[in-house]
Amino acid sequence: MDVALVEATKISKLIDKLNKRSSDISIKSCLNVCSAFYGVAIDDLQRAIHAFELGSYKKSDGFLAIVVESPGDCEDTFSEPQIHRKSPLTATNAYFASMATTAEDILSIFMKLNSP
């Protein structure tokens, strides 16, 4: 989860950089939405880590479930009919989705090993 948090923070900074460089209003709109999704992902990763450290594994898993959705939700923004632009974040979103899913899978295994 810590690695995913670092990566989400990097992606958030990348989104801000792309937003500043873009002159396309539709792309900027999508990037603003993605920025919000990754902001939520960062907050939820922090909450997931905190819950994990307190032994609240189910709560941690709940936060991670939201994090896993963020990259796909970001990517979907670019495909909306009124926008329909090529996402500059496709590879980045795929990488983060894989990372978040891996964190969720590891937590799931941990929960099974530590259940009574």
MARZAKE-262670 format. One record per residue: x, z, y of N, C-alpha, C in turn. Coordinates in Angstrom, 3 decimals. Layout:
N
+----------+----------+----------+----------+----------+----------+----------+----------+----------+
!      nxx !      nzz !      nyy !     caxx !     cazz !     cayy !      cxx !      czz !      cyy !
+----------+----------+----------+----------+----------+----------+----------+----------+----------+
!        X !        Z !        Y !        X !        Z !        Y !        X !        Z !        Y !
...
+----------+----------+----------+----------+----------+----------+----------+----------+----------+
END
This chain:
116
+----------+----------+----------+----------+----------+----------+----------+----------+----------+
!      nxx !      nzz !      nyy !     caxx !     cazz !     cayy !      cxx !      czz !      cyy !
+----------+----------+----------+----------+----------+----------+----------+----------+----------+
!    0.819 !    0.000 !   -1.189 !    0.000 !    0.000 !    0.000 !    0.864 !    0.000 !    1.254 !
!    1.988 !    0.699 !    1.188 !    2.879 !    0.731 !    2.348 !    3.398 !   -0.662 !    2.683 !
!    3.742 !   -1.414 !    1.664 !    4.250 !   -2.778 !    1.874 !    3.145 !   -3.659 !    2.456 !
!    1.936 !   -3.499 !    1.972 !    0.800 !   -4.269 !    2.492 !    0.546 !   -3.913 !    3.955 !
!    0.718 !   -2.650 !    4.313 !    0.538 !   -2.222 !    5.699 !    1.571 !   -2.882 !    6.608 !
!    2.801 !   -2.917 !    6.168 !    3.859 !   -3.580 !    6.947 !    3.529 !   -5.062 !    7.107 !
!    3.098 !   -5.693 !    6.037 !    2.774 !   -7.125 !    6.078 !    1.568 !   -7.399 !    6.977 !
!    0.542 !   -6.577 !    6.896 !   -0.637 !   -6.761 !    7.745 !   -0.260 !   -6.639 !    9.223 !
!    0.641 !   -5.736 !    9.521 !    1.112 !   -5.564 !   10.897 !    1.876 !   -6.806 !   11.363 !
!    2.704 !   -7.358 !   10.489 !    3.427 !   -8.601 !   10.821 !    2.448 !   -9.749 !   11.059 !
!    1.440 !   -9.844 !   10.221 !    0.450 !  -10.918 !   10.348 !   -0.331 !  -10.769 !   11.649 !
!   -0.662 !   -9.552 !   12.002 !   -1.362 !   -9.305 !   13.256 !   -0.538 !   -9.797 !   14.444 !
!    0.753 !   -9.535 !   14.403 !    1.648 !  -10.012 !   15.475 !    1.743 !  -11.537 !   15.465 !
!    1.773 !  -12.137 !   14.283 !    1.798 !  -13.598 !   14.169 !    0.528 !  -14.196 !   14.766 !
!   -0.601 !  -13.600 !   14.469 !   -1.875 !  -14.090 !   15.004 !   -1.853 !  -14.050 !   16.526 !
!   -1.359 !  -12.962 !   17.089 !   -1.262 !  -12.862 !   18.550 !   -0.368 !  -13.956 !   19.126 !
!    0.741 !  -14.212 !   18.439 !    1.677 !  -15.248 !   18.890 !    1.024 !  -16.637 !   18.821 !
!    0.340 !  -16.924 !   17.721 !   -0.350 !  -18.212 !   17.576 !   -1.439 !  -18.374 !   18.631 !
!   -2.127 !  -17.295 !   18.916 !   -3.198 !  -17.325 !   19.905 !   -2.650 !  -17.665 !   21.292 !
!   -1.519 !  -17.105 !   21.622 !   -0.902 !  -17.379 !   22.930 !   -0.442 !  -18.835 !   23.033 !
!   -0.006 !  -19.418 !   21.934 !    0.516 !  -20.792 !   21.925 !   -0.572 !  -21.863 !   21.887 !
!   -1.750 !  -21.499 !   21.386 !   -2.794 !  -22.494 !   21.184 !   -3.540 !  -22.801 !   22.481 !
!   -3.898 !  -24.066 !   22.615 !   -4.726 !  -24.476 !   23.753 !   -6.137 !  -24.856 !   23.280 !
!   -6.352 !  -24.874 !   21.981 !   -7.641 !  -25.227 !   21.393 !   -8.557 !  -23.998 !   21.412 !
!   -9.647 !  -24.086 !   22.148 !  -10.564 !  -22.959 !   22.293 !  -11.143 !  -22.521 !   20.953 !
!  -11.439 !  -23.480 !   20.071 !  -11.985 !  -23.141 !   18.753 !  -10.969 !  -22.380 !   17.911 !
!   -9.722 !  -22.836 !   17.941 !   -8.657 !  -22.147 !   17.195 !   -8.470 !  -20.742 !   17.763 !
!   -8.454 !  -20.620 !   19.080 !   -8.294 !  -19.306 !   19.713 !   -9.425 !  -18.365 !   19.299 !
!  -10.636 !  -18.909 !   19.234 !  -11.785 !  -18.107 !   18.811 !  -11.596 !  -17.601 !   17.381 !
!  -11.176 !  -18.493 !   16.504 !  -10.921 !  -18.107 !   15.106 !   -9.807 !  -17.069 !   15.019 !
!   -8.758 !  -17.279 !   15.785 !   -7.636 !  -16.336 !   15.763 !   -8.061 !  -14.964 !   16.281 !
!   -8.964 !  -14.938 !   17.256 !   -9.483 !  -13.654 !   17.740 !  -10.251 !  -12.931 !   16.639 !
!  -11.035 !  -13.696 !   15.882 !  -11.776 !  -13.103 !   14.759 !  -10.789 !  -12.598 !   13.699 !
!   -9.776 !  -13.407 !   13.402 !   -8.769 !  -12.991 !   12.413 !   -8.027 !  -11.746 !   12.873 !
!   -7.756 !  -11.681 !   14.163 !   -7.089 !  -10.503 !   14.718 !   -7.933 !   -9.254 !   14.465 !
!   -9.233 !   -9.384 !   14.636 !  -10.131 !   -8.249 !   14.373 !  -10.119 !   -7.879 !   12.889 !
!  -10.169 !   -8.894 !   12.004 !  -10.138 !   -8.618 !   10.566 !   -8.851 !   -7.903 !   10.168 !
!   -7.730 !   -8.373 !   10.679 !   -6.456 !   -7.733 !   10.333 !   -6.312 !   -6.366 !   10.992 !
!   -6.925 !   -6.177 !   12.155 !   -6.945 !   -4.846 !   12.770 !   -7.666 !   -3.852 !   11.875 !
!   -8.800 !   -4.279 !   11.335 !   -9.550 !   -3.435 !   10.392 !   -8.716 !   -3.204 !    9.131 !
!   -8.041 !   -4.251 !    8.653 !   -7.211 !   -4.109 !    7.447 !   -6.101 !   -3.080 !    7.667 !
!   -5.483 !   -3.121 !    8.830 !   -4.420 !   -2.145 !    9.143 !   -4.997 !   -0.733 !    9.146 !
!   -6.122 !   -0.557 !    9.828 !   -6.760 !    0.768 !    9.870 !   -7.137 !    1.244 !    8.467 !
!   -7.712 !    0.345 !    7.680 !   -8.143 !    0.733 !    6.335 !   -6.968 !    0.972 !    5.391 !
!   -5.879 !    0.257 !    5.581 !   -4.679 !    0.541 !    4.776 !   -4.133 !    1.923 !    5.119 !
!   -4.140 !    2.262 !    6.396 !   -3.690 !    3.604 !    6.783 !   -4.602 !    4.664 !    6.161 !
!   -5.900 !    4.406 !    6.175 !   -6.855 !    5.346 !    5.566 !   -6.662 !    5.415 !    4.045 !
!   -6.415 !    4.272 !    3.428 !   -6.202 !    4.232 !    1.974 !   -4.959 !    5.025 !    1.586 !
!   -3.910 !    4.859 !    2.345 !   -2.666 !    5.597 !    2.074 !   -2.900 !    7.091 !    2.226 !
!   -3.573 !    7.469 !    3.293 !   -3.853 !    8.885 !    3.545 !   -4.722 !    9.475 !    2.420 !
!   -5.770 !    8.750 !    2.052 !   -6.642 !    9.230 !    0.971 !   -5.861 !    9.366 !   -0.337 !
!   -5.006 !    8.402 !   -0.624 !   -4.183 !    8.451 !   -1.833 !   -3.289 !    9.690 !   -1.818 !
!   -2.657 !    9.930 !   -0.677 !   -1.764 !   11.084 !   -0.568 !   -2.508 !   12.412 !   -0.757 !
!   -3.797 !   12.413 !   -0.427 !   -4.614 !   13.619 !   -0.608 !   -5.233 !   13.702 !   -2.005 !
!   -5.000 !   12.678 !   -2.825 !   -5.549 !   12.664 !   -4.176 !   -6.961 !   12.116 !   -4.257 !
!   -7.452 !   11.539 !   -3.175 !   -8.798 !   10.941 !   -3.154 !   -8.685 !    9.467 !   -3.537 !
!   -8.467 !    9.235 !   -4.826 !   -8.164 !    7.883 !   -5.293 !   -9.348 !    6.930 !   -5.158 !
!  -10.555 !    7.415 !   -5.414 !  -11.733 !    6.548 !   -5.275 !  -11.940 !    6.150 !   -3.815 !
!  -11.718 !    7.085 !   -2.928 !  -11.838 !    6.792 !   -1.499 !  -10.778 !    5.769 !   -1.090 !
!   -9.575 !    5.941 !   -1.576 !   -8.490 !    5.004 !   -1.311 !   -8.858 !    3.612 !   -1.819 !
!   -9.431 !    3.565 !   -3.001 !   -9.845 !    2.297 !   -3.599 !  -10.928 !    1.621 !   -2.758 !
!  -11.827 !    2.410 !   -2.212 !  -12.876 !    1.866 !   -1.349 !  -12.303 !    1.204 !   -0.107 !
!  -11.315 !    1.838 !    0.491 !  -10.664 !    1.234 !    1.659 !   -9.923 !   -0.040 !    1.273 !
!   -9.254 !   -0.018 !    0.132 !   -8.524 !   -1.215 !   -0.315 !   -9.460 !   -2.382 !   -0.595 !
!  -10.653 !   -2.089 !   -1.085 !  -11.624 !   -3.158 !   -1.358 !  -11.958 !   -3.925 !   -0.080 !
!  -12.028 !   -3.233 !    1.035 !  -12.284 !   -3.880 !    2.319 !  -11.071 !   -4.699 !    2.749 !
!   -9.886 !   -4.151 !    2.546 !   -8.641 !   -4.835 !    2.917 !   -8.515 !   -6.167 !    2.174 !
!   -8.860 !   -6.173 !    0.907 !   -8.751 !   -7.377 !    0.073 !   -9.596 !   -8.520 !    0.637 !
!  -10.690 !   -8.192 !    1.280 !  -11.589 !   -9.218 !    1.833 !  -11.082 !   -9.832 !    3.135 !
!  -10.250 !   -9.129 !    3.867 !   -9.835 !   -9.564 !    5.208 !   -9.214 !  -10.958 !    5.275 !
!   -8.253 !  -11.289 !    4.415 !   -7.649 !  -12.623 !    4.533 !   -8.643 !  -13.753 !    4.244 !
!   -9.514 !  -13.553 !    3.282 !  -10.521 !  -14.577 !    2.977 !  -11.520 !  -14.732 !    4.113 !
!  -11.915 !  -13.600 !    4.695 !  -12.835 !  -13.649 !    5.829 !  -12.192 !  -14.369 !    7.005 !
!  -10.917 !  -14.105 !    7.228 !  -10.177 !  -14.796 !    8.286 !  -10.163 !  -16.295 !    8.017 !
!   -9.827 !  -16.670 !    6.822 !   -9.731 !  -18.089 !    6.455 !  -11.087 !  -18.784 !    6.592 !
!  -12.145 !  -18.107 !    6.196 !  -13.488 !  -18.689 !    6.275 !  -13.891 !  -19.019 !    7.710 !
!  -13.364 !  -18.290 !    8.654 !  -13.697 !  -18.511 !   10.063 !  -13.375 !  -19.942 !   10.493 !
!  -12.298 !  -20.474 !    9.975 !  -11.865 !  -21.828 !   10.348 !  -12.741 !  -22.907 !    9.710 !
!  -13.501 !  -22.547 !    8.695 !  -14.332 !  -23.516 !    7.971 !  -15.776 !  -23.559 !    8.451 !
!  -16.120 !  -22.723 !    9.404 !  -17.499 !  -22.713 !    9.887 !  -17.841 !  -24.077 !   10.479 !
!  -19.056 !  -24.562 !   10.237 !  -19.436 !  -25.928 !   10.635 !  -19.174 !  -26.271 !   12.102 !
!  -19.433 !  -25.351 !   13.015 !  -19.241 !  -25.662 !   14.419 !  -17.768 !  -25.678 !   14.827 !
!  -16.895 !  -25.178 !   13.968 !  -15.460 !  -25.140 !   14.277 !  -14.695 !  -26.130 !   13.414 !
!  -14.739 !  -25.946 !   12.141 !  -14.091 !  -26.787 !   11.130 !  -12.718 !  -27.321 !   11.577 !
!  -11.764 !  -26.409 !   11.626 !  -10.381 !  -26.739 !   11.963 !   -9.474 !  -26.309 !   10.817 !
!   -8.315 !  -26.908 !   10.738 !   -7.324 !  -26.494 !    9.742 !   -6.740 !  -25.148 !   10.171 !
!   -6.776 !  -24.212 !    9.275 !   -6.254 !  -22.877 !    9.569 !   -4.724 !  -22.893 !    9.579 !
!   -4.122 !  -22.316 !   10.617 !   -2.667 !  -22.170 !   10.620 !   -2.207 !  -20.970 !    9.787 !
!   -3.172 !  -20.278 !    9.191 !   -2.872 !  -19.041 !    8.459 !   -3.126 !  -19.135 !    6.959 !
!   -3.387 !  -20.329 !    6.442 !   -3.764 !  -20.467 !    5.037 !   -2.750 !  -19.825 !    4.092 !
!   -1.491 !  -20.182 !    4.214 !   -0.461 !  -19.632 !    3.315 !   -0.291 !  -18.135 !    3.541 !
!   -0.333 !  -17.721 !    4.785 !   -0.181 !  -16.306 !    5.125 !   -1.341 !  -15.495 !    4.562 !
!   -2.560 !  -16.000 !    4.721 !   -3.734 !  -15.309 !    4.186 !   -3.675 !  -15.222 !    2.664 !
!   -3.248 !  -16.295 !    2.016 !   -3.147 !  -16.294 !    0.549 !   -2.123 !  -15.263 !    0.075 !
!   -1.000 !  -15.204 !    0.760 !    0.050 !  -14.246 !    0.408 !   -0.458 !  -12.811 !    0.572 !
!   -1.115 !  -12.546 !    1.697 !   -1.614 !  -11.194 !    1.930 !   -2.727 !  -10.837 !    0.945 !
!   -3.577 !  -11.790 !    0.628 !   -4.640 !  -11.540 !   -0.350 !   -4.037 !  -11.139 !   -1.690 !
!   -2.989 !  -11.838 !   -2.085 !   -2.306 !  -11.520 !   -3.336 !   -1.691 !  -10.121 !   -3.283 !
!   -1.082 !   -9.811 !   -2.162 !   -0.448 !   -8.498 !   -1.996 !   -1.497 !   -7.380 !   -2.024 !
!   -2.600 !   -7.575 !   -1.322 !   -3.647 !   -6.551 !   -1.276 !   -4.306 !   -6.375 !   -2.648 !
!   -4.510 !   -7.477 !   -3.343 !   -5.097 !   -7.411 !   -4.683 !   -4.161 !   -6.692 !   -5.644 !
!   -2.877 !   -6.935 !   -5.517 !   -1.892 !   -6.250 !   -6.356 !   -1.912 !   -4.753 !   -6.089 !
!   -1.992 !   -4.369 !   -4.818 !   -2.083 !   -2.939 !   -4.477 !   -3.339 !   -2.320 !   -5.086 !
!   -4.444 !   -3.057 !   -5.019 !   -5.698 !   -2.578 !   -5.596 !   -5.575 !   -2.444 !   -7.119 !
!   -4.933 !   -3.411 !   -7.762 !   -4.740 !   -3.364 !   -9.219 !   -3.859 !   -2.189 !   -9.632 !
!   -2.802 !   -1.952 !   -8.870 !   -1.907 !   -0.826 !   -9.175 !   -2.653 !    0.490 !   -9.022 !
!   -3.459 !    0.607 !   -7.967 !   -4.246 !    1.825 !   -7.767 !   -5.237 !    2.010 !   -8.914 !
!   -5.835 !    0.932 !   -9.377 !   -6.781 !    1.003 !  -10.486 !   -6.100 !    1.538 !  -11.750 !
!   -4.918 !    1.037 !  -12.027 !   -4.153 !    1.521 !  -13.188 !   -3.820 !    2.995 !  -13.006 !
!   -3.376 !    3.346 !  -11.808 !   -3.040 !    4.745 !  -11.514 !   -4.249 !    5.643 !  -11.728 !
!   -5.427 !    5.165 !  -11.273 !   -6.647 !    5.968 !  -11.427 !   -6.981 !    6.171 !  -12.901 !
!   -6.800 !    5.134 !  -13.713 !   -7.085 !    5.247 !  -15.152 !   -6.130 !    6.226 !  -15.827 !
!   -4.871 !    6.183 !  -15.418 !   -3.877 !    7.076 !  -16.014 !   -4.072 !    8.526 !  -15.605 !
!   -4.701 !    8.748 !  -14.464 !   -4.868 !   10.103 !  -13.953 !   -6.298 !   10.621 !  -14.041 !
!   -7.134 !    9.919 !  -14.804 !   -8.505 !   10.404 !  -14.973 !   -8.562 !   11.361 !  -16.156 !
!   -9.452 !   12.354 !  -16.060 !   -9.533 !   13.352 !  -17.153 !  -10.127 !   12.783 !  -18.403 !
+----------+----------+----------+----------+----------+----------+----------+----------+----------+
END
